[in-house]
Amino acid sequence: MKKYNVLVSGVGAIIGYGLIQSLKASKYDVHITGMDIYDDAYGRYVCDEFVQAVPAAAPEYPLFLKKLMEEKEIDLVMFGTEQEIYRLMDEREIMREQYKKLVINSREIVELSKDKWKTYEFLVKNGFQAIPTYRTGEFQTLAETLGLPFLLKPRRSYASKGIEKIHDREEFDFFRKRAGDQFMVQKIVGDAEHEYTVATFGFGDGTCIRPIMLKRKLSQEGATAKAWVTESEEVEQLVYQMAELLKPVGPTNFQFRYDNGKYLLLETNPRISSSTSIRTAFGYNEAQMCVEYFVEHTRPEDAVIKKGAAIRYIADYVNLE
């Protein structure tokens, strides 16, 4: 079997080292180069080789990545941070032939994921049931319409960053002023006991593999802390319908909440999410699928998903001198 050179970014965080774990559990023989902006990132100790990266926002980032890929003869790049994906979508001219080795989703779903208001508009336009959401309105009107508390959130954020529960006018005025033109309010639906993360793998033509659905509880950092494999025909059909419209390419994540008999979309993530190592343990290995699709140019088949539950815990890595 040929050995592939795979580059994983953001290896100091949960997605990055989850990808390393998944690659090691895959059917492929891989040489893993990890990169992170911090030279003491945990992932440097569990990959085959480590390179300190420049930040995605740096002007030199695209050329840094291109040069690294050429020097290391990289066959595939998987990203542990969404900032890199957003940056590189507009750098095809610089990346040139290396761009096709990047695991980057379709532009439509990437743009949708950047903006929660656009996600709401997409749902309404295409006939999906959407969480009541507004960009204008005074406190009293919104309180009567949405009930108290309601959420004030930035249109552009990740891992639940910047989301505030609004209980009264004072909170509303303060956080609305802070949000500025990013102001958006939304009804609270369901509860933390009924939140789901659903992953699929798209082929760019509107089709995708059968999704894996995890009921989950979040950590304070916004990542999955506990997960249970579950199934829902309704959710599967919603994912297939969205895939037909958005035509995702590669790993794609949808987050839902269950409320009054309906699964409502919270957001889309056009990438591998923080639950990737958990999904691998249940038989759904996204890193393996990426090698299969982007390197070997074959379509991954539906995964044989095992039943079970997962709990994340804090562990130590000690490197003795």
Disulfide bonds with the S-S distance in Angstrom:
none
